[in-house]
Amino acid sequence: MSGHSKFANIKHKKERNDAAKGKVFTIIGREIAIAVKEGGPDPNNNSKLRDVIAKAKAANMPNDTIDRGIKKAAGDAASVNYEQLTYEGYGPGGVAIIVEALTDNHNRTAASVRSAFSKGGGNIGTPGSVSFMFDEKGQIIIDKEECEMNADDLMMEALEAGAEDFSESDDSYEIITDPGDFSTVRESLEKKGIPMASADVTMIPQNYVSVTDESNLNQLNRILDLLDEDDDIQAVYTNLEEE
């Protein structure tokens, strides 16, 4: 486990990625549509939909907006044609980048991602060229200020629910799970009334890369900003060691 604060990173990313609520709501709306198409509109029988609803609530999406999204997807399931795409590459300073997209236009998204990498001095690689440096894991972040439970008790709750690992930083707790156990662990903690700042299946770097050259950092941030502005992009992962 890296000792730096994952919660600080998440807050930083939210300030950058979710500056416009419309962006994050669009992302979650597409995830709701996919979840409903795959498992139906009843969250009691659809664990993927339950996870997306929890993500929506963590992003402060209103309940009526969530409900409308589910009803719309249920009534229009046949027309949900989103394709899940993954791009891998390198940014300046040797930073590995994984881009996940959910799109109804493969060519548009591919061109947009290529443009972002090109404008920031990066390079798109072949499938597998970067992902081997990351582990897919369930990750739950808990803000210490929002959680009344002490670290030992929280750790025991998480491990008993099936978590793989638990760590603590200055402002947060991080719980790591196997992707297949993520829903079970998240729901167990939710039933205990434990608030979560973030809960999602994510790609966690095995090692982090530090970039100190200001020009490289500026170019890297250009790539990330351009990707963040694209509604087709669901998530961007890097192995950048954030200060």
Disulfide bonds with the S-S distance in Angstrom:
none
